[in-house]
Amino acid sequence: MFAIVEIGGKQIKVEEGKKLFVDFMKDKNTGDKVTFDKVLLLNTGSSVEIGAPYIRNANVTAEVLQHVKGDKVLVFKKKRRKGYQKLNGHRQRFTQILIEKINLK
């Protein structure tokens, strides 16, 4: 059983017991329960249900495991023959969640 859920404007395939990294959720703390109501597709193995745009009687519950930072991405800018160089670094923040249950009411 799996579902396609919209989380933070992105469509993510989720299964029960799966750990995922999603965009940083600043209002959630470690151990909090999160419910995602925007279920786009639900596959139960025997049938597939497609929302228009969302499935009304389905949601996904998850637990926030931790907040982490991703790998550093270097941004290098240069203009030829002008003596201009700039190097910036950036680390994206993510929230790791554990999918507990896909609920079909």
Chimera marker file (.cmm) of the C-alpha trace (Angstrom):
<marker_set name="trace">
<marker id="1" x="0.000" y="0.000" z="0.000" r="1" g="1" b="0" radius="0.5"/>
<marker id="2" x="1.343" y="3.411" z="-0.955" r="1" g="1" b="0" radius="0.5"/>
<marker id="3" x="0.085" y="6.923" z="-1.514" r="1" g="1" b="0" radius="0.5"/>
<marker id="4" x="1.157" y="10.066" z="-3.335" r="1" g="1" b="0" radius="0.5"/>
<marker id="5" x="0.953" y="13.016" z="-0.928" r="1" g="1" b="0" radius="0.5"/>
<marker id="6" x="1.552" y="16.717" z="-1.424" r="1" g="1" b="0" radius="0.5"/>
<marker id="7" x="4.001" y="17.933" z="1.240" r="1" g="1" b="0" radius="0.5"/>
<marker id="8" x="5.376" y="21.444" z="1.026" r="1" g="1" b="0" radius="0.5"/>
<marker id="9" x="4.239" y="21.859" z="-2.571" r="1" g="1" b="0" radius="0.5"/>
<marker id="10" x="5.986" y="18.669" z="-3.722" r="1" g="1" b="0" radius="0.5"/>
<marker id="11" x="4.431" y="15.319" z="-4.602" r="1" g="1" b="0" radius="0.5"/>
<marker id="12" x="6.034" y="12.504" z="-2.575" r="1" g="1" b="0" radius="0.5"/>
<marker id="13" x="5.401" y="8.755" z="-2.664" r="1" g="1" b="0" radius="0.5"/>
<marker id="14" x="4.929" y="7.447" z="0.897" r="1" g="1" b="0" radius="0.5"/>
<marker id="15" x="4.638" y="3.963" z="2.385" r="1" g="1" b="0" radius="0.5"/>
<marker id="16" x="4.050" y="2.869" z="5.965" r="1" g="1" b="0" radius="0.5"/>
<marker id="17" x="7.294" y="2.584" z="7.950" r="1" g="1" b="0" radius="0.5"/>
<marker id="18" x="9.303" y="4.639" z="5.455" r="1" g="1" b="0" radius="0.5"/>
<marker id="19" x="11.593" y="7.500" z="6.565" r="1" g="1" b="0" radius="0.5"/>
<marker id="20" x="11.634" y="10.628" z="4.422" r="1" g="1" b="0" radius="0.5"/>
<marker id="21" x="13.378" y="13.981" z="4.288" r="1" g="1" b="0" radius="0.5"/>
<marker id="22" x="10.946" y="16.825" z="3.542" r="1" g="1" b="0" radius="0.5"/>
<marker id="23" x="11.244" y="20.611" z="3.558" r="1" g="1" b="0" radius="0.5"/>
<marker id="24" x="11.948" y="22.123" z="6.977" r="1" g="1" b="0" radius="0.5"/>
<marker id="25" x="8.872" y="22.354" z="9.221" r="1" g="1" b="0" radius="0.5"/>
<marker id="26" x="9.731" y="25.196" z="11.595" r="1" g="1" b="0" radius="0.5"/>
<marker id="27" x="6.558" y="24.911" z="13.679" r="1" g="1" b="0" radius="0.5"/>
<marker id="28" x="7.051" y="21.193" z="14.490" r="1" g="1" b="0" radius="0.5"/>
<marker id="29" x="9.290" y="19.723" z="17.188" r="1" g="1" b="0" radius="0.5"/>
<marker id="30" x="10.918" y="16.310" z="17.460" r="1" g="1" b="0" radius="0.5"/>
<marker id="31" x="8.317" y="13.704" z="18.422" r="1" g="1" b="0" radius="0.5"/>
<marker id="32" x="5.314" y="15.673" z="17.135" r="1" g="1" b="0" radius="0.5"/>
<marker id="33" x="2.633" y="13.927" z="15.096" r="1" g="1" b="0" radius="0.5"/>
<marker id="34" x="1.838" y="15.408" z="11.689" r="1" g="1" b="0" radius="0.5"/>
<marker id="35" x="-1.192" y="14.729" z="9.491" r="1" g="1" b="0" radius="0.5"/>
<marker id="36" x="-1.095" y="15.286" z="5.734" r="1" g="1" b="0" radius="0.5"/>
<marker id="37" x="-4.560" y="15.633" z="4.186" r="1" g="1" b="0" radius="0.5"/>
<marker id="38" x="-3.562" y="16.331" z="0.582" r="1" g="1" b="0" radius="0.5"/>
<marker id="39" x="-3.565" y="12.744" z="-0.714" r="1" g="1" b="0" radius="0.5"/>
<marker id="40" x="-3.463" y="12.723" z="-4.523" r="1" g="1" b="0" radius="0.5"/>
<marker id="41" x="-3.392" y="8.960" z="-5.183" r="1" g="1" b="0" radius="0.5"/>
<marker id="42" x="-3.965" y="5.886" z="-3.045" r="1" g="1" b="0" radius="0.5"/>
<marker id="43" x="-2.946" y="2.374" z="-4.092" r="1" g="1" b="0" radius="0.5"/>
<marker id="44" x="-4.219" y="-0.394" z="-1.802" r="1" g="1" b="0" radius="0.5"/>
<marker id="45" x="-2.830" y="-3.239" z="-3.902" r="1" g="1" b="0" radius="0.5"/>
<marker id="46" x="-6.177" y="-4.323" z="-5.268" r="1" g="1" b="0" radius="0.5"/>
<marker id="47" x="-7.467" y="-0.904" z="-6.298" r="1" g="1" b="0" radius="0.5"/>
<marker id="48" x="-6.159" y="2.532" z="-7.192" r="1" g="1" b="0" radius="0.5"/>
<marker id="49" x="-8.018" y="5.669" z="-6.129" r="1" g="1" b="0" radius="0.5"/>
<marker id="50" x="-7.205" y="8.983" z="-7.796" r="1" g="1" b="0" radius="0.5"/>
<marker id="51" x="-8.284" y="12.294" z="-6.285" r="1" g="1" b="0" radius="0.5"/>
<marker id="52" x="-9.780" y="15.249" z="-8.084" r="1" g="1" b="0" radius="0.5"/>
<marker id="53" x="-7.557" y="16.963" z="-6.947" r="1" g="1" b="0" radius="0.5"/>
<marker id="54" x="-7.453" y="15.282" z="-3.497" r="1" g="1" b="0" radius="0.5"/>
<marker id="55" x="-9.041" y="12.179" z="-1.968" r="1" g="1" b="0" radius="0.5"/>
<marker id="56" x="-11.482" y="13.462" z="0.653" r="1" g="1" b="0" radius="0.5"/>
<marker id="57" x="-11.548" y="10.486" z="3.018" r="1" g="1" b="0" radius="0.5"/>
<marker id="58" x="-7.799" y="9.763" z="3.158" r="1" g="1" b="0" radius="0.5"/>
<marker id="59" x="-4.878" y="11.163" z="5.133" r="1" g="1" b="0" radius="0.5"/>
<marker id="60" x="-1.363" y="10.189" z="6.195" r="1" g="1" b="0" radius="0.5"/>
<marker id="61" x="-0.021" y="10.402" z="9.750" r="1" g="1" b="0" radius="0.5"/>
<marker id="62" x="3.687" y="10.781" z="10.421" r="1" g="1" b="0" radius="0.5"/>
<marker id="63" x="6.069" y="11.477" z="13.292" r="1" g="1" b="0" radius="0.5"/>
<marker id="64" x="8.826" y="14.094" z="13.206" r="1" g="1" b="0" radius="0.5"/>
<marker id="65" x="12.130" y="12.341" z="13.933" r="1" g="1" b="0" radius="0.5"/>
<marker id="66" x="14.665" y="15.165" z="13.679" r="1" g="1" b="0" radius="0.5"/>
<marker id="67" x="15.672" y="18.384" z="11.966" r="1" g="1" b="0" radius="0.5"/>
<marker id="68" x="18.895" y="18.144" z="9.939" r="1" g="1" b="0" radius="0.5"/>
<marker id="69" x="20.966" y="20.120" z="7.467" r="1" g="1" b="0" radius="0.5"/>
<marker id="70" x="21.856" y="18.787" z="4.038" r="1" g="1" b="0" radius="0.5"/>
<marker id="71" x="25.258" y="18.720" z="2.374" r="1" g="1" b="0" radius="0.5"/>
<marker id="72" x="26.952" y="22.026" z="1.660" r="1" g="1" b="0" radius="0.5"/>
<marker id="73" x="26.379" y="23.433" z="-1.806" r="1" g="1" b="0" radius="0.5"/>
<marker id="74" x="29.021" y="25.865" z="-3.078" r="1" g="1" b="0" radius="0.5"/>
<marker id="75" x="27.887" y="28.774" z="-5.230" r="1" g="1" b="0" radius="0.5"/>
<marker id="76" x="30.773" y="30.291" z="-7.232" r="1" g="1" b="0" radius="0.5"/>
<marker id="77" x="30.332" y="33.423" z="-9.326" r="1" g="1" b="0" radius="0.5"/>
<marker id="78" x="32.965" y="34.842" z="-11.644" r="1" g="1" b="0" radius="0.5"/>
<marker id="79" x="33.170" y="37.455" z="-14.386" r="1" g="1" b="0" radius="0.5"/>
<marker id="80" x="35.951" y="36.940" z="-16.872" r="1" g="1" b="0" radius="0.5"/>
<marker id="81" x="38.724" y="39.519" z="-17.099" r="1" g="1" b="0" radius="0.5"/>
<marker id="82" x="37.103" y="41.782" z="-14.492" r="1" g="1" b="0" radius="0.5"/>
<marker id="83" x="38.772" y="40.438" z="-11.331" r="1" g="1" b="0" radius="0.5"/>
<marker id="84" x="35.404" y="39.537" z="-9.805" r="1" g="1" b="0" radius="0.5"/>
<marker id="85" x="35.016" y="36.272" z="-7.896" r="1" g="1" b="0" radius="0.5"/>
<marker id="86" x="32.554" y="35.371" z="-5.168" r="1" g="1" b="0" radius="0.5"/>
<marker id="87" x="32.187" y="32.085" z="-3.283" r="1" g="1" b="0" radius="0.5"/>
<marker id="88" x="29.164" y="31.384" z="-1.104" r="1" g="1" b="0" radius="0.5"/>
<marker id="89" x="28.108" y="28.237" z="0.728" r="1" g="1" b="0" radius="0.5"/>
<marker id="90" x="24.608" y="27.044" z="1.561" r="1" g="1" b="0" radius="0.5"/>
<marker id="91" x="23.175" y="24.172" z="3.637" r="1" g="1" b="0" radius="0.5"/>
<marker id="92" x="19.496" y="23.376" z="3.147" r="1" g="1" b="0" radius="0.5"/>
<marker id="93" x="17.450" y="22.500" z="6.235" r="1" g="1" b="0" radius="0.5"/>
<marker id="94" x="15.291" y="19.360" z="6.190" r="1" g="1" b="0" radius="0.5"/>
<marker id="95" x="12.906" y="17.579" z="8.536" r="1" g="1" b="0" radius="0.5"/>
<marker id="96" x="13.099" y="13.791" z="8.761" r="1" g="1" b="0" radius="0.5"/>
<marker id="97" x="9.710" y="12.129" z="9.214" r="1" g="1" b="0" radius="0.5"/>
<marker id="98" x="8.569" y="8.537" z="9.728" r="1" g="1" b="0" radius="0.5"/>
<marker id="99" x="5.345" y="7.552" z="7.959" r="1" g="1" b="0" radius="0.5"/>
<marker id="100" x="3.231" y="5.731" z="10.561" r="1" g="1" b="0" radius="0.5"/>
<marker id="101" x="-0.096" y="5.063" z="8.882" r="1" g="1" b="0" radius="0.5"/>
<marker id="102" x="-2.030" y="5.693" z="5.700" r="1" g="1" b="0" radius="0.5"/>
<marker id="103" x="-5.619" y="6.214" z="6.820" r="1" g="1" b="0" radius="0.5"/>
<marker id="104" x="-8.655" y="5.571" z="4.658" r="1" g="1" b="0" radius="0.5"/>
<marker id="105" x="-11.768" y="6.672" z="6.539" r="1" g="1" b="0" radius="0.5"/>
<link id1="1" id2="2" r="1" g="1" b="0" radius="0.2"/>
<link id1="2" id2="3" r="1" g="1" b="0" radius="0.2"/>
<link id1="3" id2="4" r="1" g="1" b="0" radius="0.2"/>
<link id1="4" id2="5" r="1" g="1" b="0" radius="0.2"/>
<link id1="5" id2="6" r="1" g="1" b="0" radius="0.2"/>
<link id1="6" id2="7" r="1" g="1" b="0" radius="0.2"/>
<link id1="7" id2="8" r="1" g="1" b="0" radius="0.2"/>
<link id1="8" id2="9" r="1" g="1" b="0" radius="0.2"/>
<link id1="9" id2="10" r="1" g="1" b="0" radius="0.2"/>
<link id1="10" id2="11" r="1" g="1" b="0" radius="0.2"/>
<link id1="11" id2="12" r="1" g="1" b="0" radius="0.2"/>
<link id1="12" id2="13" r="1" g="1" b="0" radius="0.2"/>
<link id1="13" id2="14" r="1" g="1" b="0" radius="0.2"/>
<link id1="14" id2="15" r="1" g="1" b="0" radius="0.2"/>
<link id1="15" id2="16" r="1" g="1" b="0" radius="0.2"/>
<link id1="16" id2="17" r="1" g="1" b="0" radius="0.2"/>
<link id1="17" id2="18" r="1" g="1" b="0" radius="0.2"/>
<link id1="18" id2="19" r="1" g="1" b="0" radius="0.2"/>
<link id1="19" id2="20" r="1" g="1" b="0" radius="0.2"/>
<link id1="20" id2="21" r="1" g="1" b="0" radius="0.2"/>
<link id1="21" id2="22" r="1" g="1" b="0" radius="0.2"/>
<link id1="22" id2="23" r="1" g="1" b="0" radius="0.2"/>
<link id1="23" id2="24" r="1" g="1" b="0" radius="0.2"/>
<link id1="24" id2="25" r="1" g="1" b="0" radius="0.2"/>
<link id1="25" id2="26" r="1" g="1" b="0" radius="0.2"/>
<link id1="26" id2="27" r="1" g="1" b="0" radius="0.2"/>
<link id1="27" id2="28" r="1" g="1" b="0" radius="0.2"/>
<link id1="28" id2="29" r="1" g="1" b="0" radius="0.2"/>
<link id1="29" id2="30" r="1" g="1" b="0" radius="0.2"/>
<link id1="30" id2="31" r="1" g="1" b="0" radius="0.2"/>
<link id1="31" id2="32" r="1" g="1" b="0" radius="0.2"/>
<link id1="32" id2="33" r="1" g="1" b="0" radius="0.2"/>
<link id1="33" id2="34" r="1" g="1" b="0" radius="0.2"/>
<link id1="34" id2="35" r="1" g="1" b="0" radius="0.2"/>
<link id1="35" id2="36" r="1" g="1" b="0" radius="0.2"/>
<link id1="36" id2="37" r="1" g="1" b="0" radius="0.2"/>
<link id1="37" id2="38" r="1" g="1" b="0" radius="0.2"/>
<link id1="38" id2="39" r="1" g="1" b="0" radius="0.2"/>
<link id1="39" id2="40" r="1" g="1" b="0" radius="0.2"/>
<link id1="40" id2="41" r="1" g="1" b="0" radius="0.2"/>
<link id1="41" id2="42" r="1" g="1" b="0" radius="0.2"/>
<link id1="42" id2="43" r="1" g="1" b="0" radius="0.2"/>
<link id1="43" id2="44" r="1" g="1" b="0" radius="0.2"/>
<link id1="44" id2="45" r="1" g="1" b="0" radius="0.2"/>
<link id1="45" id2="46" r="1" g="1" b="0" radius="0.2"/>
<link id1="46" id2="47" r="1" g="1" b="0" radius="0.2"/>
<link id1="47" id2="48" r="1" g="1" b="0" radius="0.2"/>
<link id1="48" id2="49" r="1" g="1" b="0" radius="0.2"/>
<link id1="49" id2="50" r="1" g="1" b="0" radius="0.2"/>
<link id1="50" id2="51" r="1" g="1" b="0" radius="0.2"/>
<link id1="51" id2="52" r="1" g="1" b="0" radius="0.2"/>
<link id1="52" id2="53" r="1" g="1" b="0" radius="0.2"/>
<link id1="53" id2="54" r="1" g="1" b="0" radius="0.2"/>
<link id1="54" id2="55" r="1" g="1" b="0" radius="0.2"/>
<link id1="55" id2="56" r="1" g="1" b="0" radius="0.2"/>
<link id1="56" id2="57" r="1" g="1" b="0" radius="0.2"/>
<link id1="57" id2="58" r="1" g="1" b="0" radius="0.2"/>
<link id1="58" id2="59" r="1" g="1" b="0" radius="0.2"/>
<link id1="59" id2="60" r="1" g="1" b="0" radius="0.2"/>
<link id1="60" id2="61" r="1" g="1" b="0" radius="0.2"/>
<link id1="61" id2="62" r="1" g="1" b="0" radius="0.2"/>
<link id1="62" id2="63" r="1" g="1" b="0" radius="0.2"/>
<link id1="63" id2="64" r="1" g="1" b="0" radius="0.2"/>
<link id1="64" id2="65" r="1" g="1" b="0" radius="0.2"/>
<link id1="65" id2="66" r="1" g="1" b="0" radius="0.2"/>
<link id1="66" id2="67" r="1" g="1" b="0" radius="0.2"/>
<link id1="67" id2="68" r="1" g="1" b="0" radius="0.2"/>
<link id1="68" id2="69" r="1" g="1" b="0" radius="0.2"/>
<link id1="69" id2="70" r="1" g="1" b="0" radius="0.2"/>
<link id1="70" id2="71" r="1" g="1" b="0" radius="0.2"/>
<link id1="71" id2="72" r="1" g="1" b="0" radius="0.2"/>
<link id1="72" id2="73" r="1" g="1" b="0" radius="0.2"/>
<link id1="73" id2="74" r="1" g="1" b="0" radius="0.2"/>
<link id1="74" id2="75" r="1" g="1" b="0" radius="0.2"/>
<link id1="75" id2="76" r="1" g="1" b="0" radius="0.2"/>
<link id1="76" id2="77" r="1" g="1" b="0" radius="0.2"/>
<link id1="77" id2="78" r="1" g="1" b="0" radius="0.2"/>
<link id1="78" id2="79" r="1" g="1" b="0" radius="0.2"/>
<link id1="79" id2="80" r="1" g="1" b="0" radius="0.2"/>
<link id1="80" id2="81" r="1" g="1" b="0" radius="0.2"/>
<link id1="81" id2="82" r="1" g="1" b="0" radius="0.2"/>
<link id1="82" id2="83" r="1" g="1" b="0" radius="0.2"/>
<link id1="83" id2="84" r="1" g="1" b="0" radius="0.2"/>
<link id1="84" id2="85" r="1" g="1" b="0" radius="0.2"/>
<link id1="85" id2="86" r="1" g="1" b="0" radius="0.2"/>
<link id1="86" id2="87" r="1" g="1" b="0" radius="0.2"/>
<link id1="87" id2="88" r="1" g="1" b="0" radius="0.2"/>
<link id1="88" id2="89" r="1" g="1" b="0" radius="0.2"/>
<link id1="89" id2="90" r="1" g="1" b="0" radius="0.2"/>
<link id1="90" id2="91" r="1" g="1" b="0" radius="0.2"/>
<link id1="91" id2="92" r="1" g="1" b="0" radius="0.2"/>
<link id1="92" id2="93" r="1" g="1" b="0" radius="0.2"/>
<link id1="93" id2="94" r="1" g="1" b="0" radius="0.2"/>
<link id1="94" id2="95" r="1" g="1" b="0" radius="0.2"/>
<link id1="95" id2="96" r="1" g="1" b="0" radius="0.2"/>
<link id1="96" id2="97" r="1" g="1" b="0" radius="0.2"/>
<link id1="97" id2="98" r="1" g="1" b="0" radius="0.2"/>
<link id1="98" id2="99" r="1" g="1" b="0" radius="0.2"/>
<link id1="99" id2="100" r="1" g="1" b="0" radius="0.2"/>
<link id1="100" id2="101" r="1" g="1" b="0" radius="0.2"/>
<link id1="101" id2="102" r="1" g="1" b="0" radius="0.2"/>
<link id1="102" id2="103" r="1" g="1" b="0" radius="0.2"/>
<link id1="103" id2="104" r="1" g="1" b="0" radius="0.2"/>
<link id1="104" id2="105" r="1" g="1" b="0" radius="0.2"/>
</marker_set>
